[in-house]
Amino acid sequence: MKLQFAMDTLTTASALEWAAAAAPHVDILELGTPLIKSEGLAAITAIKEAHPDKTVFADLKTMDAGELEADIAFAAGADLVTVLGSAGDSTIAGAVKAAQAHGKGVVVDLIGVADKPARAREVVALGATFVEMHAGLDEQAEDGYTLDTLLRDGKDAGAPFSVAGGVSVDSIGSVQASGADVAVAGSAIYSAPDIAAAAAALRAAIG
Ligand SMILES: O=C(CO)[C@H](O)[C@H](O)COP(=O)(O)O
């Protein structure tokens, strides 16, 4: 299972600092949606230039204009971009078209989708590289939130998937046991006092 570091920050400078600390321990460097909204496509280029050996993931959360938004992010250096699973099939197909033109990939984020396994199968048929079983920061703050539903949906999907939703050193083992291809960790790394140590601990937990 691969490890993805979601850098939910507002400045390219802090993302570069975080990425430098975590890079030895992670496979995928994610530019969080707030970072891209704050700094624009230049942030993608900065991270890719600093870490050409890493998969750079631009969390665009595209809902419309799939081909256009994906194209500009790939041109800026992204290897993977996200499109929302609640977007129309034509939006997802458009992003896949751009990915094929660049030799890159599309991840479909199933945040807010009621039947995630069914939508996962549909979007993989449209050409998505994998889906993200995702509970966002707001859903994580709701009473009684656990990762369990995401892990069950991943197992049921029959499609390649990542899991994002407050993955921690305590829960990453259950993510791996679910058969996930990628574990995404944001706050478990960037909120830790030592980013390198937190990323290393997650890596050690999954071997
Ligand atoms: O995409 C996101 C929020 O929409 C986050 O980047 C994702 O949820 C991972 O961060 P965390 O581990 O803190 O949940």
The ligand as an ORCA input file, in Angstrom:
! r2SCAN-3c Opt
* xyz 0 1
  O      -9.105     16.303      1.005
  C      -9.109     16.579      2.181
  C     -10.230     17.333      2.797
  O     -11.255     17.540      1.866
  C      -7.978     16.123      3.053
  O      -6.777     16.413      2.416
  C      -8.089     14.634      3.313
  O      -9.280     14.412      4.082
  C      -6.889     14.082      4.090
  O      -6.656     14.807      5.257
  P      -6.977     14.206      6.721
  O      -6.088     12.994      6.908
  O      -6.626     15.332      7.658
  O      -8.439     13.826      6.695
*
